[in-house]
Every structure is written in structure tokens, then in C-alpha cells.
Amino acid sequence: MNASSSVSVHEATGKPQNIQPGTRKQMRKRERRTTLAYWSMVGPLILGLTVFTFLPIVWSIVLSFFNARSTILPTQFIGFDNYLNLLNDDSFRKAMVTGVLFALFIIPTTCAFALGLALLVNSVRYGRGFFRSVFFIPTACSYVVASLIWKMGIFNGLQSGLMNTLLAVFGVERISTWLTSPNPPLFWIVLVTCRLWLQLGFYMILFIAGLQDIPRELYEAAEVDGAKRGWPTFRYITLPLLRNTTVAVLILNLIAAFQAYDEFYNILGSFTGSSGNIVLGRPPLLYLYQIAIGGGDFGRGSAGAIIIALTIMIFTLLQSKFLSFGKAN
């Protein structure tokens, strides 16, 4: 083998030849420095995920099969008894129904309003960044603060309340039972509007990103072919090409709906009796909080958390399957 072929073989393998010992030492030192810099940045993230996410999940699964009362250490193995007790518990089933109802209210409402806002903001020629910021700012607000504003300022039942003031403009009498009336269930208006205000801007940004990813040439070609602007182009071009974005918004909304806690606790929390049964509406997480933290039954609480997680996974997989999430448009 001649020298040129030897050099080409070395170049193909990527292994440098005839490197001086000092050069090798410098390369190893540089590699160690790069590795140290990598783990100094990634290591804390992995450690945080392990300590605060992965270990609690594994420990929750373990506790769900044990009788753990007033302790986070497993004491007596009872198998699936915690799961069976929860599934046979009428209060837990009602809490799951409340979670499903909240999802049925908030998911279509959020998708419709977020898409409408995205279409309006995306069609603006001037000040588009300003309107995006205005509608996105509520996302940074705390759920606790927003819930208290909705409860004590907007729907407080007083004549000076914002909603009653608006109703008075249209000649409607004051409603004092926004948060106390089970029939009609006006508290759903308070809960849904609070969550809608908080998360609408985030999903609007997702829809705007999806709209800007649609090639403008498709609209120009449709206009040349005689398609009218408005509903026809929205139905046959915009909506089909927004399928993946829409399904992503639906899945995120579903997960967030089953994890609802703050607005229920802070808006309806004052109507929780000493027995732990909320009068109007109690989502699954609030019920499990009362069992685990209030009652000290960490085994049943962990089992309920696993049931909720499995429910979210099943609904997410079904949505992805039937709505063809991730497939080409």
C-alpha cells in the first residue's frame, strides 16, 4: 500500500496519525473540559428531574399498593384494594364526573376562542406583535390571584360587582348566587371564564404559529381558481392544514382540565364543609388532596393519582388515534 492510499484510509477512519504526545495530552484535556462543561449544565437538570419527578412517580406507584396512613412509608401490602375502594367510592366517581364536565366545558370553548383570536391577530397588518402580547399577558398571571379576582371582584354577588354592573346596563336584576346556586349551576360560568382568561393567550400563540406555517401560495392558487375568501378558504385550506395544531391544543387542554385544582379550591373552597364534601363541584385532584393531605391516607391518594394519570393517557391516545395526530396533512 502506497503512502497516498494510507493517508486516505486514515482520513476515512477519522483517526489522526503521527500526533505528538503533547498534542494528545492537550486533546484529552480539551475533551475532559468539554465533558465537564456538558455535565455541569445538564447534570442539575437530570438531578432535578430524578429527585422531583421520576422518584415521586415511582414512589407513588409503590404506595398505591400499600396501606400508608399518616406516613409516606409503605407499611402493609394490600394489592389493588386502594384502587377498588376508590372505584367503589361514590365521592370519587362524582369527582371524576366533575372533571369530565369541566373538560367538556373548557376544551371546545378554549379551542374556538383561541382559533378566532389567532385568525384576527394574524390578519392584522400593523401592531400584530402588540396584540399578541396583550392577549398573551394573562398567561403569566397566577391561577390563585385570578381565582380570587373572579370570586371577590367580578362574581362577588354584590351590586358593585363587575358582572352585576354589566347586567344592570342591560336591565337584568342582580344575581347574588353566582357561587352558591346548584340550580342553575352558575358557578360553572365563573370557573370556565376564569380558566379561559388564563390560558386563552397561550393557545392563541400555538394557532398563530400553525397559521403562519401554511404557505400563502395555496390561498393565491385558490383565489385564481375562483374560491372566495372567508368561509370556503377557511374550511378547505386553513382548517385541514391546522389539524396537527388543533389536535395538540385539544390534548393539552384535556390534560390541563383533568389537572384542574386552583380555581376550584380558591373559588369554591369556602363552601367546603367540615366533612370534606364540597357542595357544588369538586375535581379529582381536590378530592385526592383532601384524602391524602387532609385525611393522611397516602395509599389511596397515590392510587387515585395513578387512576387520573391512566385516564389522561387513555383519552390522549384515543384523541391522537381518531384525529390522526402527527400524520401528514
Buried (B, 14 or more C-beta within 10 A) or exposed (E): EEEEEEEEEEEEEEEEEEEEEEEEEEEEEEEEEEEEEEEEEEEEEEEEEEEEEEEEEEBBBBBBBBBBEEEEEBEEEBEEBBBEBBBEBEBBEBBBEBBBBBBEBBBEBBBEBBBEBBBEBBEEEEEEEEBBEEBBEBBEEEBEEBBBBBBEEBBBBEEEBBBBEEBEEEEEEBBBEBBBBEEEEBBBBBBBBBBBBBBBBBBBBBBBEBBEEBEEEBBEEBEEEEBEEEEEBBEEBBEEBBBBBBBBBBBBBBBBBBBBBBBBBBBBBEEBEEEBEBEBBBBBBBBBBBBBEEBEBBBBBBBBBBBBBEBBEEBBEEBBEEBEBEEEE
